[in-house]
Amino acid sequence: MNQNLPQDLDRESLNQLSKEELVEIIIEQGKAICELQKTILKLQQEVERLKVSRNLDSSTSSKPPSGDILKKSENKKAPLEEEPNQSKRKPGGQPGHTGKTRKGFGRVDRYEILRPTECACCGQKAFATVAVKIEKQSVAQLVERPIEIVEYQRQTCVCECCGNVQTASWSPDIVPGQDLAVRLQAFLGWVNNYAHMPYEKQQEMLWELGQVEIGLGTIVATNERITQAIEPSIIELSSWVKQTQPNVHVDETPWSVKGIKEWLWVVANSDFCLFTAADTRSRSELSAILGTEYTGVLSSDDFSVYNGYPAFAQQKCLAHLRRHFKKLIILPGLHNQAIGETFVNLIDEAFSNYARWFETLDSSSYNDWVNQFKAKLHSSLNQWIDKAGATAGQLLRSLRDKASQWWYFLDHPEVPPDNNQAERSLRLAVTKRKVSGGSRSMERFQHTANLLTVVQTCRRQARSVIDFFAQALIANSSNSLSRPSLLPQY
């Protein structure tokens, strides 16, 4: 507005102005009002955007469930009225639930016979040898010292037959020159890379379990020794993964190395899990892991790196797509709510029918549903794609243009419609990252990736992680060619 105009526009001042000056004031005020209206509109749009961003959680975005914020009002809410015939469900195991330990542990390591010591009636201590009744209860018990100190004395003796002087071999349970036996080292490897226990707490644990005092350097060296021992197994798995697998799931998560963002990639299915430390989130990293071309089915989210990667087929994660449509429901815009609800219901229907097929393997009824579902999906796309706004239109065009990638599982139900295999595999790594704060070098980062690979792959294959670490340590100490393998045994 013109700075020369009078600031106090009261009635007396306005009466003293000429007609031309009054017109100029009105014009300038009109311009100012127009600018203020534009500013108000922008602020209102920003407020709506921030409201949507504030209300996003794991069900409407890619945020992890741990990041959901519990919003609790300070005002006390009135108690909800319960229906007369509805019983309140208590937390915990429900009636009829079968416990896992009620059938016993499958073995007994030690028997302890409990006999009465003194008769409560006469005070005598003589009881018949044969019991009239025996009650049994098996319990898992922590013994007084789970860790024992063993001194191995290797003797050199003379053969009485030929006079040869021969020295006994060391026990396969130890590595000469190392203070910790092989299985205890393997246990510390499990504690460090699966239980995420810091080195100081590992020291305390060793004292609690066996009054063993071990320096931090010994524990650090143990973890490094395990890392070196498993490296051949990791190389073997990495080479094998590049060969044709029926279906693999891929995902990535950021990882801090000296404060710089690096990336941890995971390739997994039900039989294995391979972690790889990488500098970037680019196509070149994916090609380095799987090769320049993959002849299997690649399951992933809709990240751009995967879109043009040459694979035999792809299955995009419907759970991610569902979150996009859930977010669309709360976004302001014409038809957003109706479009979001329509496609959330379609995706829920797809998940429900896939789960039913997975349980029953009834292909006949599944194929009948697929034919009906495809028609319904096609009809919904045609109904809304021309009416959708920018955000909704982008989602619907992706469904139309990449239909073979979003709905591959409809014709090939052996491939799941989500990327849960990779995402669940990453949870262990994310927990490790939160506890450790990242890595101090790319070398340590790759070591962490290798150790997590062993842990998750052994879990997939129902194998003992501690046994694998122990076998790798023994093979490494003896330079044996027979090393444990992470390849699935079909």
C-alpha positions as CSV (number, residue, x, y, z in Angstrom):
1,M,0.0,0.0,0.0
2,N,1.2,3.5,-0.7
3,Q,3.3,4.7,2.2
4,N,2.2,8.3,1.7
5,L,-1.4,7.7,2.6
6,P,-2.5,8.8,6.0
7,Q,-2.2,6.1,8.6
8,D,-5.2,7.2,10.7
9,L,-8.2,6.9,8.4
10,D,-10.8,8.2,10.7
11,R,-14.0,9.9,9.5
12,E,-12.6,13.5,10.0
13,S,-9.4,12.7,8.0
14,L,-11.3,11.1,5.2
15,N,-13.7,14.1,4.9
16,Q,-10.7,16.3,4.3
17,L,-9.4,14.2,1.4
18,S,-10.2,14.8,-2.3
19,K,-12.2,12.3,-4.4
20,E,-9.0,11.2,-6.2
21,E,-7.2,10.5,-2.9
22,L,-10.2,8.4,-1.6
23,V,-10.3,6.4,-4.8
24,E,-6.5,5.7,-4.5
25,I,-7.0,4.5,-0.9
26,I,-9.8,2.1,-2.0
27,I,-7.8,0.7,-4.8
28,E,-4.7,0.1,-2.6
29,Q,-6.9,-1.5,0.1
30,G,-8.5,-3.8,-2.5
31,K,-5.0,-4.9,-3.6
32,A,-4.0,-5.5,0.0
33,I,-7.2,-7.5,0.7
34,C,-6.6,-9.6,-2.4
35,E,-3.0,-10.4,-1.2
36,L,-4.2,-11.2,2.3
37,Q,-6.9,-13.6,0.9
38,K,-4.2,-15.4,-1.1
39,T,-2.0,-15.7,2.0
40,I,-4.9,-16.9,4.1
41,L,-5.7,-19.6,1.4
42,K,-2.1,-20.8,1.4
43,L,-2.0,-20.9,5.2
44,Q,-5.3,-22.9,5.3
45,Q,-3.8,-25.4,2.8
46,E,-0.7,-25.7,4.9
47,V,-2.7,-26.2,8.0
48,E,-4.7,-29.0,6.4
49,R,-1.4,-30.6,5.1
50,L,0.1,-30.5,8.6
51,K,-3.0,-32.0,10.1
52,V,-2.8,-34.9,7.7
53,S,1.0,-35.3,8.4
54,R,0.3,-35.2,12.2
55,N,-2.4,-37.9,11.9
56,L,-0.2,-40.3,9.9
57,D,0.7,-43.6,11.5
58,S,1.8,-47.0,10.5
59,S,-1.6,-47.8,8.9
60,T,-1.6,-44.7,6.6
61,S,2.1,-44.4,5.8
62,S,5.4,-46.2,5.8
63,K,6.1,-45.2,9.4
64,P,7.0,-48.2,11.6
65,P,4.5,-49.2,14.3
66,S,7.0,-48.2,16.9
67,G,6.7,-44.6,15.7
68,D,3.0,-44.4,16.3
69,I,2.3,-41.7,18.9
70,L,-0.4,-42.5,21.4
71,K,-2.7,-39.4,21.6
72,K,-4.4,-39.3,25.0
73,S,-6.8,-36.6,26.1
74,E,-6.3,-35.1,29.5
75,N,-10.0,-35.0,30.0
76,K,-11.5,-38.1,31.6
77,K,-13.7,-40.0,29.2
78,A,-17.0,-41.4,30.3
79,P,-16.9,-45.2,30.6
80,L,-18.2,-47.0,27.5
81,E,-21.6,-48.8,28.0
82,E,-21.1,-52.5,27.5
83,E,-23.7,-54.6,25.8
84,P,-25.6,-56.8,28.2
85,N,-24.7,-60.1,26.5
86,Q,-21.1,-59.1,25.7
87,S,-18.5,-60.4,28.2
88,K,-15.3,-58.4,28.6
89,R,-12.4,-60.3,27.2
90,K,-9.5,-60.5,29.7
91,P,-5.9,-60.1,28.4
92,G,-3.6,-63.1,28.1
93,G,-4.3,-66.7,27.1
94,Q,-8.0,-67.4,26.4
95,P,-9.9,-70.5,27.6
96,G,-9.0,-73.5,25.4
97,H,-5.6,-72.2,24.5
98,T,-3.1,-75.0,24.4
99,G,0.3,-74.0,25.9
100,K,3.6,-75.0,24.3
101,T,5.2,-76.3,27.5
102,R,2.3,-78.4,28.9
103,K,3.3,-81.4,26.8
104,G,6.8,-81.3,28.4
105,F,10.2,-80.5,27.0
106,G,11.0,-83.7,25.1
107,R,13.9,-84.7,27.3
108,V,15.0,-85.1,30.9
109,D,18.6,-84.3,31.8
110,R,18.5,-85.3,35.4
111,Y,16.2,-87.2,37.8
112,E,15.8,-86.2,41.4
113,I,13.9,-88.6,43.7
114,L,12.0,-87.0,46.5
115,R,11.2,-89.3,49.4
116,P,9.6,-88.5,52.7
117,T,12.2,-88.1,55.5
118,E,10.1,-88.3,58.6
119,C,6.7,-89.7,59.4
120,A,4.2,-87.0,60.4
121,C,2.2,-89.5,62.5
122,C,4.8,-91.4,64.5
123,G,8.0,-89.5,63.8
124,Q,9.9,-92.6,62.5
125,K,12.2,-92.4,59.4
126,A,11.7,-95.9,58.1
127,F,9.7,-96.1,54.9
128,A,9.0,-98.9,52.5
129,T,11.3,-99.1,49.5
130,V,8.5,-99.3,46.9
131,A,6.4,-96.1,46.7
132,V,2.7,-96.4,46.6
133,K,2.3,-93.3,44.4
134,I,4.6,-91.3,42.2
135,E,3.9,-87.8,40.9
136,K,6.0,-86.3,38.2
137,Q,6.8,-82.8,37.2
138,S,9.4,-81.7,34.7
139,V,10.8,-78.1,35.0
140,A,13.4,-76.2,33.2
141,Q,15.9,-75.0,35.8
142,L,18.8,-72.6,35.9
143,V,21.7,-74.5,37.5
144,E,24.0,-72.8,39.9
145,R,26.9,-72.3,37.5
146,P,25.9,-72.7,33.8
147,I,29.5,-71.7,33.0
148,E,32.2,-74.0,34.4
149,I,35.9,-73.6,34.3
150,V,37.6,-76.7,32.7
151,E,41.3,-77.3,32.8
152,Y,42.4,-79.5,29.9
153,Q,45.7,-81.4,30.7
154,R,47.2,-82.7,27.4
155,Q,49.5,-85.5,28.1
156,T,52.4,-86.9,26.0
157,C,53.0,-90.6,26.5
158,V,55.2,-93.4,25.3
159,C,53.7,-96.3,23.3
160,E,54.6,-99.5,25.2
161,C,54.6,-101.5,22.0
162,C,56.9,-99.5,19.7
163,G,58.3,-96.8,22.0
164,N,56.7,-93.9,20.0
165,V,56.3,-90.7,22.0
166,Q,52.9,-89.2,21.1
167,T,51.0,-86.2,22.3
168,A,47.2,-86.2,22.7
169,S,45.1,-83.9,20.6
170,W,43.4,-80.9,22.2
171,S,39.6,-81.2,22.7
172,P,37.6,-80.1,19.7
173,D,35.6,-77.9,22.2
174,I,38.5,-75.5,22.5
175,V,40.9,-73.5,20.4
176,P,44.5,-73.6,21.9
177,G,45.5,-70.2,23.2
178,Q,41.9,-68.8,23.6
179,D,40.4,-68.3,27.1
180,L,36.8,-69.1,26.1
181,A,35.7,-72.4,24.7
182,V,34.1,-72.6,21.3
183,R,30.4,-72.9,22.4
184,L,30.8,-70.0,24.9
185,Q,32.2,-67.9,22.1
186,A,29.3,-68.9,19.9
187,F,26.9,-68.0,22.7
188,L,28.4,-64.6,23.0
189,G,28.1,-64.1,19.3
190,W,24.4,-64.9,19.6
191,V,24.0,-62.5,22.6
192,N,25.7,-59.7,20.7
193,N,24.0,-60.0,17.4
194,Y,20.6,-61.3,18.3
195,A,20.0,-60.1,21.8
196,H,21.8,-56.8,21.1
197,M,23.6,-56.9,24.5
198,P,26.4,-54.4,24.9
199,Y,29.9,-55.7,25.7
200,E,29.7,-54.3,29.3
201,K,26.5,-56.3,29.9
202,Q,28.1,-59.4,28.5
203,Q,30.8,-59.0,31.1
204,E,28.2,-58.8,33.8
205,M,26.3,-61.8,32.4
206,L,29.5,-63.9,32.5
207,W,30.0,-63.0,36.1
208,E,26.4,-63.8,37.0
209,L,26.4,-67.2,35.2
210,G,29.8,-68.4,36.4
211,Q,31.7,-65.7,38.3
212,V,34.0,-65.4,35.3
213,E,35.9,-62.2,34.9
214,I,36.6,-61.4,31.2
215,G,38.1,-58.2,29.8
216,L,36.2,-56.2,27.1
217,G,39.1,-56.8,24.7
218,T,38.4,-60.6,24.9
219,I,34.7,-60.1,24.1
220,V,35.5,-57.8,21.2
221,A,38.0,-60.2,19.8
222,T,35.5,-63.0,20.1
223,N,33.0,-61.1,17.9
224,E,35.7,-60.3,15.4
225,R,36.8,-64.0,15.4
226,I,33.2,-65.1,14.6
227,T,32.9,-62.5,11.9
228,Q,36.1,-63.9,10.2
229,A,34.9,-67.5,10.6
230,I,31.5,-67.0,8.9
231,E,32.8,-65.0,5.9
232,P,33.2,-68.1,3.6
233,S,29.6,-69.1,4.3
234,I,28.4,-65.5,3.5
235,I,30.3,-65.5,0.2
236,E,28.8,-68.8,-0.7
237,L,25.2,-67.6,0.0
238,S,25.8,-64.3,-1.8
239,S,26.9,-66.2,-5.0
240,W,24.0,-68.6,-4.7
241,V,21.4,-65.9,-4.4
242,K,22.3,-64.5,-7.8
243,Q,21.2,-67.7,-9.3
244,T,17.5,-68.2,-10.1
245,Q,15.3,-68.4,-7.1
246,P,11.5,-68.7,-7.5
247,N,10.7,-65.6,-5.5
248,V,12.8,-63.2,-3.4
249,H,11.8,-60.2,-1.3
250,V,13.9,-57.1,-1.3
251,D,14.0,-54.0,0.9
252,E,16.4,-51.5,2.4
253,T,16.9,-49.3,5.4
254,P,19.2,-46.4,6.3
255,W,22.3,-47.1,8.5
256,S,24.6,-44.5,10.1
257,V,28.3,-45.0,9.6
258,K,30.2,-42.2,11.4
259,G,27.2,-40.0,11.1
260,I,26.9,-40.5,7.3
261,K,23.8,-42.2,5.9
262,E,24.5,-45.6,4.3
263,W,22.1,-48.3,3.4
264,L,21.5,-51.9,4.6
265,W,19.9,-54.0,1.9
266,V,18.1,-57.3,2.5
267,V,17.2,-60.1,0.1
268,A,15.1,-62.8,1.7
269,N,12.5,-65.6,1.3
270,S,11.3,-68.4,3.6
271,D,14.6,-70.2,3.3
272,F,17.3,-67.6,3.7
273,C,18.1,-64.0,4.5
274,L,21.0,-62.0,3.0
275,F,22.0,-58.6,4.3
276,T,24.4,-56.4,2.4
277,A,26.0,-53.1,3.4
278,A,25.9,-50.5,0.7
279,D,26.8,-46.8,0.1
280,T,23.6,-45.9,-1.8
281,R,20.0,-46.9,-2.5
282,S,20.6,-47.0,-6.2
283,R,20.0,-49.5,-9.0
284,S,23.7,-50.3,-9.1
285,E,23.5,-51.7,-5.5
286,L,20.5,-53.9,-6.5
287,S,22.4,-55.2,-9.5
288,A,25.5,-55.9,-7.4
289,I,23.3,-58.1,-5.1
290,L,21.1,-59.9,-7.6
291,G,22.9,-59.4,-10.8
292,T,22.2,-57.2,-13.8
293,E,19.2,-59.4,-14.6
294,Y,17.0,-61.6,-12.4
295,T,15.1,-64.5,-13.8
296,G,12.8,-65.0,-10.8
297,V,9.9,-63.0,-9.3
298,L,11.0,-59.9,-7.4
299,S,8.8,-58.7,-4.5
300,S,9.3,-55.2,-3.3
301,D,7.6,-51.9,-2.5
302,D,7.0,-49.3,-5.2
303,F,10.4,-47.5,-4.8
304,S,11.6,-46.2,-8.2
305,V,14.8,-48.4,-8.1
306,Y,12.7,-51.6,-8.5
307,N,10.4,-50.3,-11.2
308,G,12.7,-50.6,-14.2
309,Y,14.9,-53.5,-12.8
310,P,14.9,-56.4,-15.4
311,A,13.3,-59.3,-13.6
312,F,11.1,-62.1,-15.0
313,A,8.2,-60.7,-13.0
314,Q,7.5,-58.4,-10.1
315,Q,5.0,-58.3,-7.3
316,K,4.5,-54.9,-5.6
317,C,3.6,-54.9,-1.9
318,L,-0.2,-54.4,-1.6
319,A,0.2,-53.4,2.1
320,H,2.1,-50.3,1.0
321,L,-0.6,-49.6,-1.6
322,R,-3.3,-50.0,1.1
323,R,-1.5,-47.4,3.3
324,H,-1.4,-44.9,0.4
325,F,-5.2,-45.3,-0.1
326,K,-5.8,-45.0,3.7
327,K,-3.9,-41.7,3.6
328,L,-6.0,-40.6,0.6
329,I,-9.2,-41.0,2.7
330,I,-8.1,-38.2,5.1
331,L,-6.6,-36.0,2.4
332,P,-8.8,-33.0,1.4
333,G,-9.9,-33.2,-2.2
334,L,-12.8,-34.0,-4.4
335,H,-13.7,-37.8,-4.3
336,N,-10.6,-38.6,-2.3
337,Q,-12.6,-40.3,0.5
338,A,-14.7,-42.3,-1.8
339,I,-11.8,-43.4,-3.9
340,G,-9.7,-44.3,-0.9
341,E,-12.5,-46.3,0.7
342,T,-13.3,-48.2,-2.5
343,F,-9.7,-49.4,-3.1
344,V,-9.0,-50.1,0.6
345,N,-12.0,-52.4,0.5
346,L,-10.7,-54.1,-2.7
347,I,-7.3,-54.6,-1.2
348,D,-8.7,-56.0,2.0
349,E,-10.8,-58.4,-0.1
350,A,-7.7,-59.5,-2.0
351,F,-5.8,-60.2,1.3
352,S,-8.7,-62.1,2.8
353,N,-9.2,-64.4,-0.2
354,Y,-5.4,-65.0,-0.6
355,A,-5.3,-65.9,3.1
356,R,-8.1,-68.4,2.5
357,W,-6.3,-69.9,-0.4
358,F,-3.1,-70.2,1.6
359,E,-5.0,-72.1,4.3
360,T,-7.0,-74.4,2.1
361,L,-5.1,-74.5,-1.2
362,D,-8.5,-74.7,-3.0
363,S,-7.5,-73.4,-6.4
364,S,-11.0,-73.8,-7.9
365,S,-12.8,-71.4,-5.6
366,Y,-9.8,-69.1,-5.7
367,N,-9.8,-68.8,-9.5
368,D,-13.6,-68.2,-9.4
369,W,-13.0,-65.3,-7.0
370,V,-10.1,-64.0,-9.1
371,N,-12.3,-63.7,-12.2
372,Q,-14.9,-61.7,-10.3
373,F,-12.3,-59.6,-8.6
374,K,-10.6,-58.6,-11.8
375,A,-13.9,-57.4,-13.2
376,K,-14.7,-55.4,-10.1
377,L,-11.2,-53.9,-10.1
378,H,-11.5,-52.9,-13.8
379,S,-14.9,-51.3,-13.2
380,S,-13.7,-49.3,-10.2
381,L,-10.7,-48.0,-12.1
382,N,-12.9,-46.9,-15.0
383,Q,-15.3,-45.2,-12.6
384,W,-12.8,-43.1,-10.8
385,I,-9.7,-42.5,-12.9
386,D,-11.1,-39.5,-14.8
387,K,-12.7,-38.0,-11.7
388,A,-9.6,-38.3,-9.4
389,G,-7.4,-35.3,-8.3
390,A,-3.7,-35.2,-8.5
391,T,-2.8,-37.6,-5.7
392,A,-5.6,-40.1,-6.3
393,G,-5.0,-39.9,-10.0
394,Q,-1.3,-40.8,-9.6
395,L,-2.3,-43.9,-7.5
396,L,-4.9,-45.0,-10.0
397,R,-2.7,-44.6,-13.0
398,S,0.0,-46.7,-11.2
399,L,-2.6,-49.4,-10.7
400,R,-3.6,-49.2,-14.4
401,D,-0.1,-49.0,-15.9
402,K,1.6,-51.5,-13.6
403,A,-1.3,-53.9,-13.2
404,S,0.9,-56.9,-13.9
405,Q,3.2,-55.9,-11.0
406,W,0.5,-55.0,-8.4
407,W,-1.7,-58.1,-9.1
408,Y,0.8,-60.7,-10.2
409,F,-0.3,-62.9,-7.3
410,L,-3.8,-63.3,-8.6
411,D,-2.6,-65.6,-11.4
412,H,0.3,-67.0,-9.4
413,P,-0.8,-67.4,-5.7
414,E,2.5,-69.1,-4.8
415,V,3.9,-65.5,-4.7
416,P,2.5,-63.6,-1.7
417,P,0.9,-60.1,-2.3
418,D,3.1,-58.3,0.3
419,N,6.7,-57.8,1.1
420,N,6.5,-59.0,4.7
421,Q,9.5,-61.4,4.3
422,A,11.9,-58.6,3.7
423,E,10.3,-56.1,6.2
424,R,10.2,-58.6,9.0
425,S,13.8,-59.5,8.3
426,L,14.8,-55.9,8.7
427,R,13.2,-55.5,12.1
428,L,16.2,-57.3,13.8
429,A,18.6,-55.0,11.9
430,V,16.6,-51.8,12.9
431,T,16.7,-52.9,16.5
432,K,20.4,-53.4,16.3
433,R,20.8,-50.0,14.7
434,K,18.8,-48.3,17.4
435,V,20.8,-50.0,20.2
436,S,24.2,-49.5,18.7
437,G,23.6,-46.1,17.0
438,G,25.2,-47.4,13.7
439,S,28.7,-48.4,12.8
440,R,32.2,-46.8,13.0
441,S,33.3,-47.9,9.6
442,M,32.0,-49.5,6.4
443,E,34.0,-52.6,7.3
444,R,32.3,-52.9,10.6
445,F,29.0,-52.2,8.9
446,Q,29.5,-55.2,6.5
447,H,30.5,-57.4,9.4
448,T,27.2,-56.5,11.1
449,A,25.4,-57.4,7.9
450,N,27.2,-60.8,7.7
451,L,26.4,-61.6,11.4
452,L,22.7,-60.6,10.9
453,T,22.6,-62.8,7.8
454,V,23.6,-65.9,9.8
455,V,21.1,-65.1,12.6
456,Q,18.1,-64.6,10.3
457,T,19.0,-67.4,7.9
458,C,19.4,-69.9,10.8
459,R,16.1,-68.8,12.2
460,R,14.4,-69.3,8.7
461,Q,15.9,-72.8,8.5
462,A,15.1,-73.8,12.2
463,R,18.8,-74.2,13.0
464,S,20.7,-73.2,16.1
465,V,22.6,-70.0,15.6
466,I,25.0,-71.0,18.4
467,D,25.7,-74.3,16.7
468,F,26.5,-72.6,13.4
469,F,28.8,-70.1,15.1
470,A,30.6,-73.0,16.9
471,Q,31.0,-75.0,13.7
472,A,32.4,-72.0,11.9
473,L,34.9,-71.3,14.7
474,I,36.1,-74.9,14.7
475,A,36.5,-75.0,10.9
476,N,38.3,-71.6,10.9
477,S,40.7,-72.6,13.7
478,S,41.7,-75.9,11.9
479,N,41.6,-74.4,8.4
480,S,39.1,-77.1,7.5
481,L,37.5,-77.1,4.1
482,S,34.3,-78.5,5.6
483,R,32.6,-75.3,6.7
484,P,28.9,-74.9,7.7
485,S,26.7,-73.7,4.9
486,L,23.8,-71.3,4.9
487,L,22.3,-72.7,1.7
488,P,18.9,-74.3,2.1
489,Q,18.9,-78.1,2.3
490,Y,16.0,-79.2,0.0
